[in-house]
Each structure stands twice: as C-alpha cells, then as structure tokens.
Amino acid sequence: MSSHSGSNHLTGNRPYNYQPSPEQQQAKQDEDRVFHVTVTGGDKEVLDTLISERNPEYSAHERADLLDRQDNMFVVAYPDRKTAERAVGLFQTAGAQAEMSVEPTGL
C-alpha cells in the first residue's frame, strides 16, 4: 500500500506564503555581482576629482591613464548597486555619459 498523498507538497522550508520584499530579492541577486559604470566624455578635472573621492584605490597615475584614453571612455567597478547608481548620477553632473551594467563576479 503506497502512502503517496498527492497535492500537499511544500517546497523548501519557508512558510507557504513567504514573499521576500523586492529590496530583499534585489539584494540577494546583487550579492554575487559587480557593478560596472561606463563613463564617456565629461569634464576631466571634475571626473578626476570624483574618481579620487569615490574610488581612492586609484592612484593619481591610474586616474590620469583612465582620463587620457583616446576613446574618452573608461569603466569603474563598484561593489553594490546603490554606490554604482550614485556614481552614475555624479559622473553625469560632470557632463559625462554614464551607464551602469551588472556582471556576475565569476565565483
């Protein structure tokens, strides 16, 4: 005699009606991601100041290399969505085009 019960099968160990908030879902998705901001054009002095303040890991020499590229384009990485979104806004105030892209960290 089989004791197969059919339709009362629960998935996982969460309460049946558990719904994470959109912020929780986003944060979970973002855990294994890196946020790249691609910056094109803009006022180089303002961009240099922004990068030096927001990305102190870049030396003056590295910033000069970024800003002196022939294509006037560079990419900066950020660890989280909020920081990257804030950077996009700041780069845009410097007259640059800035776009965020999300990449897996490649664990």
C-alpha positions as CSV (number, residue, x, y, z in Angstrom):
1,M,0.0,0.0,0.0
2,S,1.5,3.3,-1.0
3,S,1.3,6.3,1.3
4,H,1.6,8.9,-1.5
5,S,-0.5,11.8,-0.6
6,G,-0.6,13.9,-3.8
7,S,-1.1,17.6,-3.6
8,N,0.0,18.8,-0.2
9,H,3.7,19.0,-1.2
10,L,5.6,22.1,0.1
11,T,8.8,23.3,-1.5
12,G,11.6,24.4,0.7
13,N,11.4,25.1,4.4
14,R,9.8,28.6,4.3
15,P,6.2,29.3,5.3
16,Y,4.0,28.6,2.3
17,N,3.1,32.3,1.7
18,Y,6.6,33.8,2.3
19,Q,7.4,36.6,-0.1
20,P,10.7,38.4,0.2
21,S,10.4,42.2,-0.4
22,P,11.6,43.5,-3.7
23,E,14.6,45.0,-1.9
24,Q,15.5,41.7,-0.3
25,Q,15.2,39.9,-3.7
26,Q,17.4,42.6,-5.3
27,A,20.0,42.4,-2.6
28,K,20.1,38.6,-2.8
29,Q,20.5,38.8,-6.6
30,D,23.2,41.5,-6.3
31,E,25.4,39.5,-3.8
32,D,27.3,37.8,-6.5
33,R,27.5,40.7,-8.9
34,V,29.9,43.6,-9.6
35,F,28.5,46.9,-10.9
36,H,30.4,48.5,-13.8
37,V,29.9,52.1,-14.7
38,T,31.0,53.0,-18.2
39,V,31.8,56.7,-18.4
40,T,32.2,58.5,-21.7
41,G,33.3,62.2,-22.1
42,G,32.8,64.8,-19.5
43,D,34.9,67.4,-17.8
44,K,38.2,65.6,-17.0
45,E,39.1,67.7,-13.9
46,V,35.7,67.1,-12.4
47,L,35.9,63.4,-13.3
48,D,39.3,63.2,-11.7
49,T,38.0,64.7,-8.5
50,L,35.0,62.3,-8.5
51,I,37.2,59.2,-9.0
52,S,39.7,60.3,-6.4
53,E,36.9,60.8,-3.8
54,R,34.8,57.8,-4.7
55,N,37.5,55.3,-5.7
56,P,40.5,56.0,-3.5
57,E,42.1,52.8,-4.7
58,Y,43.0,54.5,-7.9
59,S,46.3,56.4,-7.7
60,A,46.8,59.8,-9.4
61,H,48.8,58.0,-12.2
62,E,46.0,55.4,-12.7
63,R,43.4,58.2,-12.9
64,A,45.4,60.0,-15.4
65,D,45.6,56.8,-17.5
66,L,41.8,56.4,-17.3
67,L,41.1,60.0,-18.3
68,D,43.7,60.3,-21.1
69,R,42.4,57.4,-23.1
70,Q,41.9,58.2,-26.8
71,D,38.3,57.0,-26.8
72,N,37.4,59.2,-23.8
73,M,35.8,56.2,-22.2
74,F,36.6,54.2,-19.0
75,V,34.9,51.7,-16.7
76,V,34.9,51.8,-12.9
77,A,33.7,48.9,-10.8
78,Y,31.5,49.2,-7.6
79,P,30.6,46.6,-5.1
80,D,26.9,47.4,-4.8
81,R,24.0,48.8,-6.8
82,K,23.4,51.9,-4.7
83,T,27.0,53.1,-4.9
84,A,27.1,52.5,-8.7
85,E,23.8,54.3,-9.2
86,R,25.1,57.3,-7.1
87,A,28.3,57.3,-9.2
88,V,26.3,57.4,-12.5
89,G,24.5,60.5,-11.3
90,L,27.7,62.2,-10.2
91,F,29.5,61.4,-13.5
92,Q,26.5,62.8,-15.4
93,T,26.8,66.0,-13.4
94,A,30.4,66.2,-14.8
95,G,28.9,66.2,-18.3
96,A,29.7,62.6,-19.0
97,Q,27.5,59.9,-20.3
98,A,27.4,57.2,-17.7
99,E,25.8,53.8,-17.8
100,M,25.7,51.0,-15.2
101,S,26.0,47.4,-16.2
102,V,25.8,44.4,-13.8
103,E,28.2,41.4,-14.2
104,P,28.4,38.2,-12.3
105,T,31.6,38.1,-10.1
106,G,32.6,34.8,-11.7
107,L,32.9,32.8,-8.4
